Amino acid sequence: MKSKSDVRGMSYQHQYIKLEEDFGAHNYNPLQVVLSRGRGAWVWDVDGVKYLDCLSAYSAVNQGHCHPKIMRVLIEQAQRLTLTSRAFRNDQLGPFYKELCEVTNSHKVLPMNSGAEAVETAVKAVRKWGYKVKGVASDQAEIIVCQNNFHGRTISIVGFSTDQKSRDGFGPFTPGFKIIPFGDVKALEEAITPNTVGFLVEPIQGEAGIIIPPAGYLKKARSICNKNNVVMILDEIQTGLGRTGKLLAEEHDGIEADLTLIGKSLA
Ligand SMILES: Cc1ncc(COP(=O)(O)O)c(C=O)c1O
């Protein structure tokens, strides 16, 4: 369908794209479709053309656009109380923690603003645990990660990425990370030293192209971490809740990570 245009002959799509290009930082390369409306699995662009949304905001809206139950609670809350900050308690946080713990079989939860922030926080938590509990000498903690990982875009995280494009021009990077092949339990065993505090891994590598590790990989990795007193951190930010056929992907191997980072489709 030909895009509608204004009196100057510039299409609506093009006008919006031009505004983004003129006033926004050029750090992303989206498809040239300007969406303005969505309902369930369908979205419409500014010209009224309808599309089936197979991406769902990288799965953040797996529940569909404008889900009536979610809209209802969003509006109810917006009319009741805007924000408390963490300086005060509120009547939503406790029930939310409890429900999330029950759903995911966790002892404690810590909400974050983004996946990258969750990864950064996990890195801080295991380092501190390493120094205070495991007895690693100051500033010597090591965390093992996998080749072709994707854990976000902060400096520390891109520092242990093996994707040159994500790292190019951003050094110097945070030390203390060791990179091993994904799916290789022997490499994990060999990489562990007395200074190893954590093993950070995606149960299924996402951005690398949906790479499923050999059967039993997570189970073996779990027992290697147990044997060596290493914290197992599973980044389930992409595998999400229920996206692999189980609620958490770790359930396929019948294990529980020490820290499970979940995100996307939490609603
Ligand atoms: C496995 C994984 N970890 C971490 C992240 C980072 O999440 P965010 O983009 O919310 O920072 C992503 C993002 O897609 C991801 O797929």
Ligand as a Chemical Component Dictionary entry (heavy atoms), coordinates in Angstrom:
data_LIG
# 
_chem_comp.id                   LIG 
_chem_comp.type                 NON-POLYMER 
_chem_comp.pdbx_formal_charge   0 
_chem_comp.three_letter_code    LIG 
# 
loop_
_chem_comp_atom.comp_id 
_chem_comp_atom.atom_id 
_chem_comp_atom.alt_atom_id 
_chem_comp_atom.type_symbol 
_chem_comp_atom.charge 
_chem_comp_atom.model_Cartn_x 
_chem_comp_atom.model_Cartn_y 
_chem_comp_atom.model_Cartn_z 
_chem_comp_atom.pdbx_ordinal 
LIG C1 C1 C 0 20.026 -13.171 27.604 1  
LIG C2 C2 C 0 19.920 -11.683 27.789 2  
LIG N1 N1 N 0 20.506 -11.118 28.855 3  
LIG C3 C3 C 0 20.453 -9.795  29.082 4  
LIG C4 C4 C 0 19.785 -8.957  28.210 5  
LIG C5 C5 C 0 19.771 -7.475  28.477 6  
LIG O1 O1 O 0 18.500 -7.043  28.760 7  
LIG P1 P1 P 0 18.138 -5.470  28.613 8  
LIG O2 O2 O 0 18.080 -5.193  27.139 9  
LIG O3 O3 O 0 16.807 -5.357  29.286 10 
LIG O4 O4 O 0 19.212 -4.715  29.311 11 
LIG C6 C6 C 0 19.148 -9.495  27.089 12 
LIG C7 C7 C 0 18.439 -8.628  26.144 13 
LIG O5 O5 O 0 17.850 -9.052  25.184 14 
LIG C8 C8 C 0 19.233 -10.894 26.864 15 
LIG O6 O6 O 0 18.672 -11.462 25.787 16 
# 
loop_
_chem_comp_bond.comp_id 
_chem_comp_bond.atom_id_1 
_chem_comp_bond.atom_id_2 
_chem_comp_bond.value_order 
_chem_comp_bond.pdbx_ordinal 
LIG C1 C2 SING 1  
LIG C2 N1 SING 2  
LIG C2 C8 DOUB 3  
LIG N1 C3 DOUB 4  
LIG C3 C4 SING 5  
LIG C4 C5 SING 6  
LIG C4 C6 DOUB 7  
LIG C5 O1 SING 8  
LIG O1 P1 SING 9  
LIG P1 O2 DOUB 10 
LIG P1 O3 SING 11 
LIG P1 O4 SING 12 
LIG C6 C7 SING 13 
LIG C6 C8 SING 14 
LIG C7 O5 DOUB 15 
LIG C8 O6 SING 16 
# 
